[in-house]
Amino acid sequence: MTNQCKPAADRASEPVLRKTSRSLPIALLRARETVMGPIRVMLAASKLNEQKWRVLRVLEEHGPMEQTGIADAACLLLSSLTRILYAMEAEGMISRVTDQADRRKSIVSITEAGRELIRAHAGESNAIMTRLETEFGREKLDTLLDLLEDLRQIKL
């Protein structure tokens, strides 16, 4: 029996999903696309995808890191990061050395070629973020970032 054929009393006991217009996962995806669209266009000029861009940004900001730390900071699954790092190493964007304290781990560093990619896109990246701040408002953007960090701390 389909839901529409059930008596109203039976349907009343079924959980009702939120409208997609007020669904947090969908709202986050829509917001992500608003922000990432211009960034993808920017990166396309150098055939750099957003995952590699995030890895470069993390390494530029934090310096040499172990892969688990990069995966966490760049919001990538460790299994995906491993594949991405092989490609980035082959393309000369990063280098890896064995961790002397734990030979099972490797320490990843950004190379000069990787830094050059950061420099090549820094102006346009900053312009995109400036447009976002102008349109959305600096205070609202700061509040949103704080709220998203608070949300990230919740363990469901």
PEZIVEN-V325611 format. One record per backbone hydrogen bond with DSSP energy under -0.5 kcal/mol. CO is the residue of the C=O (numbers start at 0). NH is the residue of the N-H. E is the energy in kcal/mol with one decimal. If there is no record, write none. Layout:
# PEZIVEN-V325611
{{CO NH E} {CO NH E}}
This chain:
# PEZIVEN-V325611
{{1 4 -0.9} {1 5 -0.8} {2 5 -0.8} {6 9 -0.9} {6 10 -1.8} {7 11 -1.8} {8 12 -0.6} {9 12 -0.7} {10 13 -1.3} {14 16 -0.5} {18 21 -2.1} {19 22 -1.2} {21 23 -0.6} {22 26 -2.9} {23 27 -2.7} {24 28 -1.9} {25 29 -2.6} {26 30 -2.5} {27 31 -2.5} {28 32 -2.2} {29 33 -1.8} {30 34 -2.0} {31 35 -3.5} {32 36 -2.0} {33 37 -0.5} {34 38 -0.8} {35 39 -3.0} {36 40 -1.9} {37 41 -2.2} {38 42 -2.5} {39 43 -1.9} {40 44 -0.7} {41 44 -0.7} {42 45 -1.5} {42 47 -2.0} {43 46 -1.3} {48 52 -2.2} {49 53 -2.3} {50 54 -2.1} {51 55 -2.6} {52 56 -2.8} {53 57 -2.6} {54 58 -2.6} {55 59 -2.7} {56 60 -2.2} {57 61 -3.0} {58 62 -2.1} {64 107 -3.6} {65 68 -0.6} {65 69 -1.7} {66 70 -2.8} {67 71 -2.1} {68 72 -2.6} {69 73 -2.8} {70 75 -2.6} {71 74 -0.9} {76 80 -2.8} {77 81 -2.2} {78 82 -1.2} {79 83 -2.3} {80 84 -3.2} {81 85 -1.7} {82 86 -1.7} {83 87 -2.6} {84 88 -2.7} {85 89 -2.2} {86 90 -1.9} {87 92 -2.6} {87 93 -0.9} {88 91 -1.3} {92 110 -2.5} {94 108 -2.7} {96 106 -3.3} {101 104 -2.4} {104 98 -2.6} {105 66 -0.8} {105 107 -0.5} {106 96 -2.1} {107 64 -2.2} {108 94 -2.5} {110 114 -2.4} {111 115 -2.3} {112 116 -1.6} {113 117 -1.8} {114 118 -2.8} {115 119 -2.7} {116 120 -1.4} {117 120 -0.5} {117 121 -1.3} {118 122 -0.6} {120 124 -2.8} {121 125 -2.7} {122 126 -2.0} {123 127 -2.3} {124 128 -2.2} {125 129 -2.4} {126 130 -2.4} {127 131 -2.2} {128 132 -2.7} {129 133 -2.5} {130 134 -2.7} {131 135 -3.1} {131 136 -0.5} {132 136 -2.1} {136 140 -2.5} {137 141 -2.6} {138 142 -2.4} {139 143 -2.8} {140 144 -2.7} {141 145 -2.2} {142 146 -2.8} {143 147 -2.8} {144 148 -2.0} {145 149 -2.3} {146 150 -2.6} {147 151 -2.1} {148 152 -1.0} {149 152 -0.7} {150 153 -1.4} {153 155 -0.7}}
